């Protein structure tokens, strides 16, 4: 590895670590190599950084910044909760294969990061057939309502949230990307498809810009369920009467009702950028946190820019890093505390309202 290559990979590693540090997530060795922005790290290259970069440390096969060892316990607790929720999502997603016009269901947001709080819900990203977006959403809501697993008002913990849906004629979501959008970048990278691998691959192909961000092609299969012939037969049966003019009529009626209803709620928000209601995309987030995450990431990353030179930091520099990190950690926790209203008092999505 040349000095130039080493410097580039070091920068990419720090950028990646700072993103996950915002969420108190230390990375395993495998994750550090697999998730690194722009560059592909090998285990040997990662070991070289661990051995020679004093502000990066390893504990129990996890990589994190110096003086941030407490996040190991945080990750352990959140990961145990996340695993339970993922198992629940897989159990119900098997039956979602029978819902009309739903082509892909994937776990997204913090749960796809293997991170879940005590009151976390299960955020699902859904891709539907063309011109059947609103019909698909209604079926998904009815399905969750009947089974008692739908997020609704204060019933949040362990419930399903259908806050982001697109149709197959809107697979490219780059148009909702901010100029710099670190959260959307990792949101796409860490999405966990449960059903509909074929459409998921089409989705990733339509968003080729994400492959440029990670310097390799993405095809996540870890939580993918096997196709259920029985469920797919039921889906085909339920779709048959809604494929022609009758389905077009229902889609138009449901779309008109949803747009009117959403626009009424949209005007009440101080920032409505998280709400998108069109014939091809439904995104219901009363608070779009991407700007705040971008600011936190920029702030955290700028802390380490001075250490991108080939030389190692001096001991007095390390003391400065430690002190700066301590201040920065307090800043981040204070910001999260202020945002607690967002988690507890604010309605996370318009989907929590009645159908």
DOVODREN-626182 format. One record per atom (N, C-alpha, C): residue in one letter; x, y, z. Coordinates in steps of 0.1 Angstrom, whole numbers, plus 2048, in hexadecimal, padded with zeros to 3 digits. Layout:
% residues N
code	u	v	w
A	X	Y	Z
...
% end
This chain:
% residues 355
code	u	v	w
X	808	7F4	800
X	800	800	800
X	809	80C	800
X	807	814	7F6
X	80F	821	7F5
X	80A	82B	7FF
X	813	835	801
X	80F	840	80B
X	802	847	806
X	801	848	7F9
X	7F5	84F	7F4
X	7E8	846	7F6
X	7EA	839	7F3
X	7DE	830	7F6
X	7DB	82F	804
X	7E5	82F	80D
X	7E3	82E	81B
X	7DC	83B	820
X	7E0	846	81B
X	7D9	853	81F
X	7CA	853	81B
X	7C7	84E	80F
X	7BA	84E	80A
X	7B1	844	812
X	7B7	838	816
X	7AF	82E	81D
X	7AE	833	82C
X	7B7	83A	831
X	7B6	83F	83E
X	7AB	849	83F
X	7AB	852	836
X	7A0	85C	835
X	792	855	834
X	791	84B	82C
X	784	844	82A
X	780	83D	837
X	78A	837	83E
X	787	830	84A
X	782	839	855
X	789	845	856
X	785	84F	860
X	777	854	85D
X	774	857	850
X	767	85B	84C
X	75C	851	850
X	75F	845	84E
X	755	83A	851
X	753	839	860
X	75E	839	868
X	75E	837	876
X	756	843	87D
X	758	84F	878
X	752	85B	87E
X	743	85A	87B
X	73E	855	870
X	730	853	86E
X	72A	84A	878
X	72F	83E	87A
X	72A	835	883
X	72B	839	892
X	736	841	894
X	738	846	8A2
X	72D	850	8A6
X	727	856	89C
X	71B	85F	89F
X	710	857	8A6
X	70F	84B	8A2
X	704	842	8A7
X	709	839	8B2
X	715	83B	8B7
X	71B	833	8C2
X	71D	825	8BD
X	721	823	8B1
X	723	815	8AB
X	731	813	8A8
X	738	80B	8B0
X	746	806	8AC
X	744	7FB	8A1
X	74E	7FB	898
X	74D	7F1	88D
X	755	7E5	890
X	750	7DA	88C
X	759	7CE	88C
X	763	7CF	881
X	76D	7C6	882
X	778	7C7	877
X	771	7C5	86A
X	768	7BB	869
X	762	7B8	85C
X	75A	7C4	857
X	752	7CA	860
X	74B	7D6	85C
X	754	7E2	858
X	75E	7E4	85F
X	767	7EF	85C
X	76D	7ED	84D
X	770	7E1	84A
X	775	7DE	83C
X	76A	7DF	832
X	75E	7DB	835
X	753	7DA	82C
X	74C	7E7	829
X	74B	7F0	834
X	743	7FC	833
X	74B	808	82F
X	759	807	82E
X	761	813	82C
X	75D	81A	81F
X	75B	827	821
X	758	830	816
X	763	831	80B
X	75F	830	7FF
X	768	833	7F3
X	773	828	7F1
X	778	822	7FC
X	783	819	7FA
X	77F	80B	800
X	786	801	7FB
X	784	7F3	800
X	790	7EF	809
X	78E	7EE	816
X	799	7EA	81E
X	79A	7DB	820
X	7A7	7D6	821
X	7A9	7C8	824
X	7AB	7C7	833
X	7AB	7BB	838
X	7AD	7B9	847
X	7BC	7BD	84A
X	7C5	7BB	841
X	7D3	7BE	844
X	7D5	7CD	844
X	7CE	7D4	83B
X	7CF	7E3	83B
X	7C8	7E9	848
X	7BD	7E3	84C
X	7B7	7E8	858
X	7C0	7E5	864
X	7C6	7DA	865
X	7D0	7D7	870
X	7DB	7E1	870
X	7E0	7E5	864
X	7EA	7EF	864
X	7E6	7FC	86A
X	7D9	800	868
X	7D4	80D	86E
X	7D3	80B	87D
X	7CE	7FF	881
X	7CD	7FD	890
X	7DA	7FD	897
X	7E5	7F8	890
X	7F2	7F7	896
X	7F9	805	897
X	7F6	80E	88D
X	7FE	81A	88C
X	7F7	827	88E
X	7E9	826	88F
X	7E2	833	891
X	7DC	833	89F
X	7E2	83B	8A8
X	7E0	83A	8B6
X	7D2	83F	8BA
X	7CB	847	8B2
X	7BE	84B	8B6
X	7B3	841	8B1
X	7B7	836	8AB
X	7AE	82C	8A8
X	7B1	81F	8B0
X	7A8	819	8B7
X	7AB	80E	8BF
X	7A1	803	8BC
X	7A5	7F7	8C1
X	79D	7EB	8BF
X	79A	7E4	8CC
X	78D	7E1	8CF
X	789	7DA	8DB
X	77F	7CF	8D7
X	782	7C3	8DB
X	779	7B8	8D8
X	775	7B7	8C9
X	77F	7B8	8C1
X	77C	7B7	8B2
X	774	7C3	8AD
X	773	7CE	8B4
X	76C	7DA	8B0
X	775	7E6	8AF
X	773	7EE	8A5
X	77B	7FA	8A2
X	774	806	8A7
X	77B	80F	8AE
X	775	81B	8B2
X	780	825	8B5
X	77C	832	8B7
X	785	83C	8BB
X	789	83B	8CA
X	795	840	8CC
X	79A	840	8DA
X	790	847	8E3
X	78F	842	8F0
X	786	847	8FA
X	778	846	8F6
X	775	83C	8ED
X	766	83A	8EA
X	763	82B	8ED
X	76A	825	8F6
X	768	817	8F8
X	75A	814	8FE
X	754	81E	904
X	746	81B	90A
X	73C	818	900
X	73E	81B	8F4
X	734	818	8E9
X	734	80A	8E6
X	73E	802	8EA
X	73D	7F3	8E9
X	731	7EE	8F0
X	72F	7F2	8FC
X	723	7ED	904
X	716	7F2	8FE
X	717	7FF	8F9
X	70B	804	8F2
X	707	7FC	8E6
X	711	7F8	8DE
X	70E	7F0	8D2
X	709	7E2	8D6
X	70F	7DC	8E0
X	70A	7CF	8E5
X	6FB	7CF	8E8
X	6F7	7D9	8F0
X	6E9	7DA	8F4
X	6E0	7DC	8E8
X	6E4	7E5	8E0
X	6DB	7E9	8D4
X	6DB	7DE	8CA
X	6E6	7D7	8C9
X	6E6	7CC	8BF
X	6DD	7C0	8C3
X	6DD	7BD	8D0
X	6D4	7B3	8D5
X	6C5	7B6	8D2
X	6C2	7C3	8D4
X	6B4	7C7	8D1
X	6B1	7C6	8C2
X	6BB	7CB	8BA
X	6BA	7CB	8AC
X	6B8	7BD	8A6
X	6BF	7B3	8AC
X	6BE	7A6	8A7
X	6B0	7A0	8A9
X	6AA	7A4	8B5
X	69C	79F	8B7
X	692	7A6	8AE
X	694	7B2	8AB
X	68B	7B9	8A1
X	68D	7B4	893
X	699	7B1	88F
X	69C	7AC	882
X	695	79E	880
X	696	796	88B
X	68F	789	88A
X	680	78A	889
X	67B	794	890
X	66C	797	88E
X	669	79C	880
X	671	7A5	87B
X	66F	7AA	86D
X	670	79E	863
X	679	795	864
X	67A	78A	85B
X	66E	781	85D
X	669	77F	869
X	65D	776	86B
X	651	77B	864
X	64F	788	864
X	643	78E	85E
X	645	791	84F
X	651	794	84B
X	654	797	83D
X	651	78B	834
X	652	77F	83A
X	64F	773	832
X	640	773	82D
X	637	779	835
X	629	779	832
X	626	786	829
X	62F	78F	829
X	62D	79B	821
X	62F	798	812
X	635	78C	80F
X	637	788	801
X	629	787	7FA
X	61E	785	802
X	611	783	7FC
X	60A	790	7F9
X	60F	79B	7FE
X	609	7A8	7FD
X	60A	7AD	7EE
X	5FF	7B2	7E9
X	5FF	7B5	7DA
X	608	7C1	7D7
X	610	7BF	7CC
X	618	7C9	7C6
X	624	7CD	7CE
X	627	7C7	7D9
X	633	7C9	7E1
X	63E	7C1	7DB
X	649	7C7	7D7
X	654	7BF	7D0
X	660	7BE	7D9
X	663	7C7	7E2
X	66E	7C6	7EB
X	66B	7CC	7F8
X	66F	7C5	803
X	66E	7CB	810
X	67C	7CA	817
X	681	7D5	81C
X	68E	7D5	822
X	68E	7DC	82F
X	697	7D8	838
X	699	7DF	845
X	6A2	7EB	842
X	69F	7F6	848
X	6A7	802	846
X	6A9	80A	853
X	6AF	815	852
X	6B2	81E	85D
X	6BA	818	868
X	6B9	81B	875
X	6C2	817	87F
X	6C2	808	881
X	6B7	801	87E
X	6B6	7F3	880
X	6BF	7EC	876
X	6C1	7F2	86A
X	6CA	7EC	860
X	6D9	7EE	865
X	6DB	7F7	86E
X	6E8	7F9	874
X	6EB	7EF	880
X	6E1	7E6	882
X	6E1	7DD	88E
X	6E1	7E6	89B
X	6D9	7F0	89B
X	6D8	7F9	8A7
X	6CA	7FB	8AA
X	6C5	7F8	8B6
X	6B7	7FA	8BA
X	6B6	7FF	8C8
X	6AF	809	8CA
X	6AC	80E	8D8
X	6A1	806	8DE
X	69D	808	8EB
X	693	801	8F1
X	685	803	8EA
X	683	80F	8E5
X	676	812	8DF
X	677	813	8D0
X	681	80C	8CA
X	682	80D	8BB
X	677	805	8B4
X	673	80B	8A9
X	66A	803	8A0
X	672	7FC	895
X	66B	7F6	88C
X	671	7EF	881
X	66E	7F7	874
X	678	7FE	86F
X	676	806	863
X	678	7FD	857
X	66E	7FE	84D
X	66F	7F6	841
X	66E	7FF	835
X	677	7FC	82C
X	677	802	81F
X	670	7F9	815
X	667	7FE	80D
X	65F	7F5	804
X	65F	7FA	7F6
X	661	7F1	7EC
X	660	7F4	7DE
X	654	7ED	7D8
X	64C	7F4	7D1
X	640	7EF	7CC
X	640	7EE	7BD
X	636	7E7	7B7
X	634	7E7	7A9
X	631	7F5	7A3
X	634	7F7	797
X	630	804	791
X	621	807	791
X	61E	813	794
X	611	818	794
X	608	811	79F
X	60E	80B	7A9
X	606	805	7B4
X	60C	808	7C2
X	611	814	7C3
X	618	818	7CF
X	60E	81A	7DA
X	603	820	7D8
X	5F9	823	7E3
X	5F1	817	7E7
X	5EE	80E	7DD
X	5E7	802	7E0
X	5F0	7F9	7E9
X	5FD	7F8	7E5
X	606	7F0	7ED
X	607	7F5	7FB
X	608	802	7FD
X	609	807	80B
X	5FD	804	813
X	5F1	805	80D
X	5E5	802	815
X	5E5	7F4	819
X	5E9	7EB	810
X	5EA	7DC	813
X	5F4	7DA	81F
X	5FF	7E1	81E
X	609	7DF	829
X	604	7E4	836
X	5FD	7EF	836
X	5F8	7F5	843
X	5ED	7EC	848
X	5E4	7E7	840
X	5D9	7DE	844
X	5DF	7D1	84A
X	5E9	7CC	843
X	5F0	7C0	848
X	5F6	7C2	856
X	5FD	7CD	858
X	603	7D0	865
X	5F9	7D3	870
X	5EE	7D9	86C
X	5E3	7DC	875
X	5DC	7D0	87A
X	5D9	7C7	871
X	5D2	7BA	875
X	5DB	7B2	87E
X	5E8	7B2	87C
X	5F1	7AA	884
X	5F5	7B1	891
X	5F1	7BE	892
X	5F5	7C5	89E
X	604	7C9	89F
X	60A	7CB	893
X	618	7CE	893
X	61B	7DC	88C
X	611	7E3	88A
X	613	7F0	884
X	616	7FB	88E
X	620	803	88B
X	623	80F	893
X	617	819	893
X	612	81C	89E
X	606	825	89F
X	606	82D	8AC
X	607	83A	8AB
X	607	844	8B6
X	612	840	8C0
X	60F	83C	8CC
X	619	839	8D6
X	61E	82A	8D5
X	617	823	8CD
X	61B	815	8CB
X	626	814	8C1
X	633	815	8C6
X	63E	816	8BD
X	648	80A	8BE
X	64B	806	8CA
X	656	7FC	8CD
X	652	7EF	8C6
X	65B	7EB	8BD
X	65A	7DE	8B6
X	64F	7DE	8AB
X	649	7E9	8A8
X	63F	7EA	89E
X	645	7ED	890
X	63D	7EA	886
X	642	7ED	878
X	63E	7FB	873
X	648	801	86D
X	646	80F	868
X	648	80F	859
X	63D	813	852
X	63E	813	843
X	63F	822	83F
X	64B	827	841
X	64C	836	83E
X	653	839	831
X	658	82F	82A
X	65F	832	81D
X	65C	828	813
X	655	82B	809
X	651	822	7FE
X	654	829	7F0
X	659	821	7E7
X	65A	826	7D9
X	655	81C	7D0
X	652	820	7C4
X	64D	816	7B9
X	659	813	7B0
X	657	809	7A8
X	662	804	79F
X	665	80E	794
X	65D	818	792
X	660	823	788
X	667	82F	78F
X	66B	82D	79C
X	672	838	7A3
X	67E	831	7AB
X	685	828	7A5
X	68F	821	7AC
X	69C	82A	7AF
X	69E	833	7A7
X	6AA	83C	7AA
X	6A6	847	7B4
X	6AB	846	7C0
X	6A8	850	7CA
X	6B2	85B	7CC
X	6BB	85C	7C2
X	6C5	866	7C4
X	6C0	874	7C4
X	6B4	876	7BF
X	6AE	883	7BF
X	6AA	888	7CD
X	6A9	87F	7D7
X	6A7	884	7E5
X	6B4	885	7EC
X	6BF	882	7E6
X	6CC	883	7EC
X	6D0	892	7EE
X	6D5	896	7F9
X	6DA	8A3	7FC
X	6E8	8A4	7F5
X	6ED	8B0	7F4
X	6FA	8B2	7EE
X	705	8A8	7F4
X	705	8A8	801
X	70D	89F	808
X	703	897	812
X	702	88B	810
X	6F8	883	817
X	6FE	876	81D
X	706	877	827
X	70C	86C	82D
X	702	861	832
X	6F7	866	837
X	6ED	85D	83D
X	6E7	854	832
X	6E3	85B	827
X	6DC	854	81C
X	6E6	84A	816
X	6F3	84D	816
X	6FD	844	810
X	6FE	837	818
X	6FE	838	825
X	6FF	82C	82D
X	6F1	826	82F
X	6E7	82E	82E
X	6D9	828	82E
X	6D7	81E	823
X	6DC	822	817
X	6DC	819	80B
X	6E5	80D	80D
X	6F1	810	812
X	6FB	805	813
X	6F7	7FA	81D
X	6F0	7FE	828
X	6ED	7F5	833
X	6DF	7F0	833
X	6D7	7F3	829
X	6CA	7EE	827
X	6CA	7DF	827
X	6C0	7D9	82E
X	6C0	7CA	82F
X	6B3	7C5	828
X	6B4	7C1	81B
X	6A8	7BC	815
X	6A3	7AF	81B
X	696	7AD	81D
X	690	7A1	822
X	68A	799	817
X	682	79F	80E
X	67C	798	803
X	67E	7A1	7F6
X	67E	79A	7EB
X	67F	7A1	7DE
X	68D	7A4	7DA
X	695	79B	7D9
X	6A3	79D	7D5
X	6A4	7A3	7C7
X	69C	79E	7BE
X	69D	7A2	7B0
X	69B	7B1	7AF
X	690	7B6	7B5
X	68D	7C4	7B5
X	697	7CC	7BC
X	69C	7C7	7C7
X	6A7	7CD	7CF
X	6B3	7D0	7C7
X	6B7	7C5	7BF
X	6C3	7C7	7B6
X	6C0	7D2	7AC
X	6B4	7D3	7A7
X	6B1	7DD	79D
X	6B2	7EB	7A4
X	6AE	7EB	7B0
X	6AE	7F8	7B8
X	6BD	7FC	7BA
X	6C6	7F3	7BE
X	6D4	7F7	7BF
X	6DA	7FB	7B2
X	6D6	7F4	7A8
X	6DC	7F7	79A
X	6D7	805	796
X	6CB	809	79A
X	6C6	816	796
X	6CD	821	79E
X	6D3	81D	7A9
X	6DA	827	7B2
X	6E9	824	7B1
X	6EF	824	7A6
X	6FD	820	7A4
X	706	82A	7AB
X	702	835	7AE
X	70A	83F	7B5
X	70F	839	7C3
X	707	830	7C9
X	70A	82A	7D5
X	716	821	7D4
X	718	81A	7C8
X	723	812	7C6
X	730	81A	7C5
X	72F	826	7C0
X	73B	82F	7C0
X	73F	833	7CE
X	736	834	7D7
X	739	838	7E4
X	741	82D	7EC
X	73E	821	7E8
X	745	816	7EF
X	74F	80D	7E6
X	750	811	7DA
X	75A	80B	7D1
X	758	7FC	7CF
X	74C	7F8	7D0
X	749	7EA	7CD
X	739	7E9	7CD
X	734	7DE	7C6
X	726	7DD	7C5
X	720	7D7	7D1
X	714	7DC	7D4
X	70C	7D8	7E0
X	701	7CE	7DC
X	701	7C3	7E3
X	6F6	7B9	7E2
X	6F4	7B2	7EF
X	6EC	7B8	7F7
X	6EA	7B3	805
X	6E1	7A7	805
X	6E5	79C	80B
X	6DD	790	80B
X	6DB	78A	819
X	6E1	790	823
X	6E3	78A	830
X	6D5	786	836
X	6CB	78F	835
X	6BE	78C	83B
X	6B3	788	831
X	6B7	785	824
X	6AE	782	81A
X	6A7	775	81C
X	69A	775	81B
X	692	769	81D
X	690	761	810
X	68E	755	811
X	68B	74D	806
X	67D	750	801
X	67B	74F	7F4
X	66E	752	7EE
X	664	747	7F3
X	658	74B	7F6
X	64D	742	7FA
X	644	741	7EE
X	644	735	7E8
X	63B	733	7DD
X	62C	735	7E1
X	629	731	7EC
X	61B	732	7F1
X	617	741	7F2
X	620	749	7F9
X	61D	757	7FA
X	61C	75E	7ED
X	625	75B	7E4
X	625	761	7D7
X	619	75D	7CF
X	613	751	7D1
X	607	74E	7CA
X	5FB	756	7CF
X	5FB	758	7DC
X	5F1	761	7E2
X	5F2	76F	7DD
X	5FE	774	7DC
X	600	781	7D7
X	5FB	783	7C8
X	5FE	779	7C0
X	5FA	779	7B2
X	5EA	779	7B2
X	5E4	771	7BB
X	5D5	771	7BB
X	5CF	77E	7BF
X	5D5	785	7C9
X	5D0	791	7CE
X	5D3	79D	7C4
X	5DD	79B	7BC
X	5E1	7A6	7B2
X	5D8	7A5	7A6
X	5D3	79A	7A2
X	5CC	798	796
X	5C0	7A2	793
X	5B7	7A4	79D
X	5AC	7AD	79A
X	5B0	7BC	79A
X	5BD	7BF	79F
X	5C1	7CD	7A0
X	5CC	7D0	795
X	5CD	7C8	78B
X	5D8	7CA	781
X	5D3	7D4	776
X	5C6	7D4	773
X	5C1	7DC	768
X	5BB	7E9	76D
X	5B0	7ED	766
X	5AA	7FA	768
X	5A5	7FC	777
X	5A1	7F1	77D
X	59C	7F2	78B
X	5A8	7F6	794
X	5B3	7F0	792
X	5BF	7F3	79A
X	5C3	802	798
X	5C3	806	78B
X	5C6	814	788
X	5BD	81E	78F
X	5B0	81A	78F
X	5A6	823	796
X	5A9	824	7A5
X	5AB	818	7AB
X	5AE	818	7BA
X	5BB	820	7BD
X	5C5	81E	7B4
X	5D2	825	7B6
X	5D0	834	7B6
X	5C8	838	7AC
X	5C5	847	7AA
X	5BE	84C	7B6
X	5B3	845	7BB
X	5AB	84A	7C6
X	5B4	84A	7D3
X	5BB	840	7D6
X	5C4	83F	7E2
X	5CF	84A	7E1
X	5D4	84C	7D5
X	5DF	856	7D4
X	5DA	864	7D6
X	5CE	867	7D1
X	5C8	874	7D3
X	5C5	877	7E2
X	5C0	86C	7E9
X	5BD	86E	7F7
X	5C9	86F	7FF
X	5D4	867	7FC
X	5E0	868	804
X	5E7	875	802
X	5E8	87A	7F6
X	5EE	887	7F3
X	5E7	893	7FA
X	5DA	892	7FA
X	5D2	89D	800
X	5D5	89D	810
X	5D4	891	815
X	5D6	88F	824
X	5E4	893	828
X	5EE	88F	820
X	5FC	892	824
X	5FF	8A1	823
X	5F9	8A7	819
X	5FC	8B5	817
X	5F7	8BE	822
X	5EB	8B9	828
X	5E6	8C0	834
X	5EF	8BF	83F
X	5F5	8B4	841
X	5FE	8B2	84C
X	60C	8B9	84A
X	610	8B9	83D
X	61D	8BF	839
X	61E	8CE	83D
X	613	8D5	83B
X	613	8E4	83D
X	615	8E7	84C
X	613	8DD	855
X	614	8DF	863
X	622	8DE	868
X	62B	8D8	860
X	639	8D6	864
X	642	8E2	861
X	64B	8E4	869
X	655	8EF	867
X	65E	8EC	85B
X	662	8DF	85A
X	66A	8DB	84F
X	664	8CE	849
X	65F	8D0	83D
X	657	8C5	837
X	660	8BD	82D
X	66D	8BF	82D
X	676	8B8	823
X	676	8A9	825
X	671	8A4	830
X	671	896	832
X	664	88F	82D
X	65B	897	828
X	64F	892	823
X	64F	893	814
X	64D	887	80D
X	64C	887	7FF
X	640	87E	7FB
X	637	883	7F4
X	62B	87B	7F0
X	629	87E	7E1
X	62C	874	7D9
X	62A	874	7CB
X	625	867	7C6
X	622	866	7B9
X	61D	859	7B3
X	627	84E	7B4
X	634	851	7B6
X	63F	847	7B6
X	647	846	7C3
X	644	84F	7CD
X	64C	84F	7D9
X	643	854	7E5
X	644	84D	7F0
X	63E	851	7FC
X	648	851	807
X	64B	85D	80C
X	655	85E	817
X	64F	866	822
X	64C	860	82E
X	646	866	838
X	64F	868	845
X	656	873	845
X	65F	875	851
X	65C	884	855
X	656	886	861
X	653	893	865
X	660	89B	868
X	66B	893	86C
X	678	899	86E
X	682	892	866
X	688	899	85C
X	693	892	854
X	6A0	895	85B
X	6A6	88B	861
X	6B2	88D	86A
X	6BF	88E	861
X	6BE	88C	854
X	6CB	88B	84C
X	6D3	897	84D
X	6CE	8A3	84E
X	6D6	8AF	84F
X	6DD	8B0	85C
X	6D7	8AC	867
X	6DD	8AC	874
X	6E8	8A1	874
X	6E6	895	86F
X	6F0	88B	86E
X	6FC	890	866
X	6F9	897	85B
X	704	89C	853
X	70D	8A6	85A
X	706	8AF	862
X	70D	8B8	86A
X	716	8B2	875
X	710	8A8	87B
X	718	8A0	886
X	723	899	880
X	721	893	874
X	72C	88C	86D
X	737	895	869
X	734	8A1	863
X	73E	8AB	85F
X	746	8AF	86C
X	73F	8B2	876
X	745	8B7	883
X	74F	8AC	888
X	74A	8A0	888
X	752	895	88E
X	75E	892	885
X	75C	892	878
X	767	88F	86E
X	772	89A	86F
X	76E	8A6	86F
X	777	8B1	870
X	781	8B1	87C
X	77C	8AA	886
X	785	8A7	892
X	792	8A0	88E
X	791	897	884
X	79C	88E	881
X	7A3	892	874
X	7A0	89D	86E
X	7A6	8A0	861
X	7B5	8A3	863
X	7B9	8A8	86F
X	7C7	8AB	871
X	7D0	89E	871
X	7C9	893	873
X	7D1	886	874
X	7D1	87E	867
X	7CE	885	85C
X	7CE	87E	84F
X	7DC	87E	849
X	7E5	884	84F
X	7F3	884	84A
X	7F9	876	84E
X	804	872	846
X	80A	865	849
X	810	863	857
X	814	86E	85D
X	81B	86D	86A
X	811	86A	875
X	816	864	880
X	80D	860	88B
X	80C	86D	894
X	801	86E	89B
X	7FF	87A	8A4
X	809	878	8B0
X	80E	884	8B5
X	816	884	8C1
X	80D	882	8CE
X	814	87F	8D9
X	80C	87C	8E5
X	804	888	8E9
X	809	894	8E8
X	801	8A0	8EC
X	7F6	8A2	8E2
X	7F7	89E	8D5
X	7EC	89E	8CC
X	7E1	894	8D1
X	7E5	889	8D6
X	7DC	87F	8DA
X	7D4	884	8E6
X	7DA	88C	8EF
X	7D3	892	8FA
X	7C9	89C	8F5
X	7CC	8A3	8EA
X	7C3	8AD	8E4
X	7B7	8A5	8DE
X	7BA	89A	8D7
X	7AF	892	8D2
X	7A6	88D	8DC
X	7AC	888	8E7
X	7A4	883	8F2
X	79B	88E	8F8
X	7A0	899	8FA
X	799	8A4	900
X	78E	8A9	8F6
X	792	8AA	8E9
X	788	8AE	8DF
X	77D	8A4	8DE
X	780	897	8DE
X	776	88D	8DD
X	76D	88D	8E8
X	772	890	8F4
X	769	890	900
X	75F	89C	8FE
X	764	8A7	8FA
X	75A	8B2	8F7
X	751	8AF	8EC
X	756	8A9	8E2
X	74D	8A5	8D6
X	742	89B	8DA
X	746	891	8E2
X	73D	887	8E7
X	732	88E	8EF
X	735	897	8F8
X	72B	89E	8FF
X	722	8A6	8F6
X	727	8AC	8EC
X	71F	8B4	8E2
X	715	8AA	8DB
X	71A	89F	8D7
X	711	895	8D0
X	706	890	8D9
X	70A	88D	8E5
X	700	888	8EE
X	6F5	892	8F1
X	6FA	89F	8F3
X	6F1	8AA	8F6
X	6E7	8AC	8EA
X	6ED	8AA	8DE
X	6E4	8AC	8D2
X	6DA	8A1	8D1
X	6DE	895	8D5
X	6D5	889	8D5
X	6CA	88B	8E0
X	6CE	891	8EB
X	6C5	893	8F6
X	6BA	89D	8F2
X	6BF	8A7	8EB
X	6B5	8B1	8E6
X	6AC	8AB	8DB
X	6B1	8A1	8D4
X	6A9	89B	8CA
X	6A0	890	8D0
X	6A0	88E	8DD
X	698	884	8E3
X	689	886	8E0
X	685	893	8DF
X	677	896	8DC
X	673	890	8CF
X	67D	890	8C6
X	67B	88A	8B8
X	677	87B	8B9
X	67E	874	8C3
X	67B	866	8C4
X	66E	863	8CC
X	66C	86C	8D7
X	661	868	8E0
X	655	870	8DE
X	656	87D	8DA
X	64A	885	8DA
X	645	888	8CB
X	64F	888	8C2
X	64B	88B	8B4
X	646	87E	8AE
X	63D	87F	8A5
X	638	873	89D
X	643	871	892
X	649	865	892
X	654	862	889
X	650	863	87A
X	644	85E	878
X	63F	85E	86A
X	630	860	869
X	62B	866	85E
X	61D	867	85C
X	616	85A	85C
X	61E	84F	85A
X	618	842	859
X	612	83E	867
X	616	845	872
X	610	841	87F
X	602	846	881
X	5FD	84D	877
X	5EF	851	878
X	5E6	846	873
X	5D9	848	874
X	5D0	83D	86F
X	5D1	83C	860
X	5CD	831	85B
X	5CD	82F	84C
X	5C3	838	846
% end
